[in-house]
Each structure stands twice: as structure tokens, then as C-alpha cells.
Amino acid sequence: FRKAAVQGNVRAQVNLGMMYHNGEGVTQDDQEAFKWFRKAAVQGNAYAQNNLGVMYEFGRGLPKDYIRAHMWYNIAASSGLELATENRNEMEARVSHRT
């Protein structure tokens, strides 16, 4: 996946990001996962956009940021990814119960 990801293949970037996110075949590394998800997200991949939302929501490799999480979930949801809509709605429910 790495060669294709470096060459700009969006699916390879998402897959490589997932490998780093989960530590599958590579050492788990949230910063590397974020890097590859971001590359795919800015090219319009809804799964990568959703994954950035997850990373911001739970503070995986970066400080928690509910505003950025909400933004990425919204962007992914606008592409029709139902998972992003569900993640956004669940985050909103959790955050609203804390205040």
C-alpha cells in the first residue's frame, strides 16, 4: 500500500492509515495514521474524513477537539456516508450530556 499511497492513490492512503491506526502489519502510530487519513480526506474520501473525526473526537494522537471532529463528520456525512452521520449524532449526544 505504501508505494501506491505515496503516489497519491486515495484508497491506498486510507488503507495505510487504517494499518497505522490499528497496528496491523506496522507498529501502531496515530500520527502516521492521521497523516495518511488527512491526505485522503483532502482528496474527498469520506471514510478518511470520518476517521479524522474519530481521531479528533477521541484524541487519538492529537488533543481532543470536538469542533474539528464535528467538522470532519459533517464533511463525510455530506458525501452520504451514514457512519459519519451516526458518529456525529452520537458525539453530540455524549458532549451535550457533559454540559
N, C-alpha and C positions, 0 to 999 in steps of 0.2 A: 504493500500500500504506500510505503514512504515515497518511492520514486514517482508514482502517479500523483500523490498528494503534492509533492514539491513542484510538479509540472502544472499544478492548478486543477487537477481533477477533483471536483466537489465531493463526489461520493467517497473517493479515497480519503479526502480530508476528514469527512465525518467519521469514517471507519477508523482512521488512525486516532482521531480524537477519542473515540469510544475505547480503543485499546488502552490508551494512556489513562483515561478516566477510570477504567475498571482494572487496570493492571493485567491485561490479557496479552501474553506474549512479550510484554515490555514491563519495565518497572513502573509501578503506578506513579503518575506525575500530573497533578492537577494543572500546573502551569502549562505543560505541554498540551494537555487536553484542551485547555482554554485557547491556546494559540491556534490549534487546528480547527476547533469549532468556530472561532471568530473568522478565520479565512473563508470557511464555507458559508457562514452566516451572511457575510457582506456580499456574497455572490447569490444570495437569495434562498439558500437551503433552509426550509422550515424546521427540519429536525435539528440542525445545528443551532438555529435561533432559539428553539425550545431548550436545548441543552445549555445554552448560555443563561437562559432564565433560571434553570435549575441551579447552576453553579452560583449565580448571584443570590438566589433565594437562600441557599443553604451555606453559603460561604465556603464553597469548595475551591481552595487555592487562592482565594481573594476575600476581602471583607464582605460580609453580608450587605446587600444593597437591594432593598425591596423595590425601589423606584426603577432601577435598571432591570431587575427581574421582571417586573410588570411590563416594561417597555418591550423586552425581548419576547415575552409570552404574547403580547399583543401583535407584534410583527409576525410571529409564527402563526398565530390564530388567523390573522388577516389573509394568510395563504390557504386557509381551510384546514389546518392541522387541528383536529379536535382535541388531541392530547394537550396542546398548548392552551386551549380554552379551559380544559379541565384543570390544568396546573395553575393557571391564573386565578380561576374561581376558588380553588382550594386554598391558595396562598392568601387571597383576600379574606376568606373566612377565618383563617388562622390569625392573621395580623389584626383583624378587627376585634377578635376576642381578647387580644392583649391590651388593647387601649381602653 
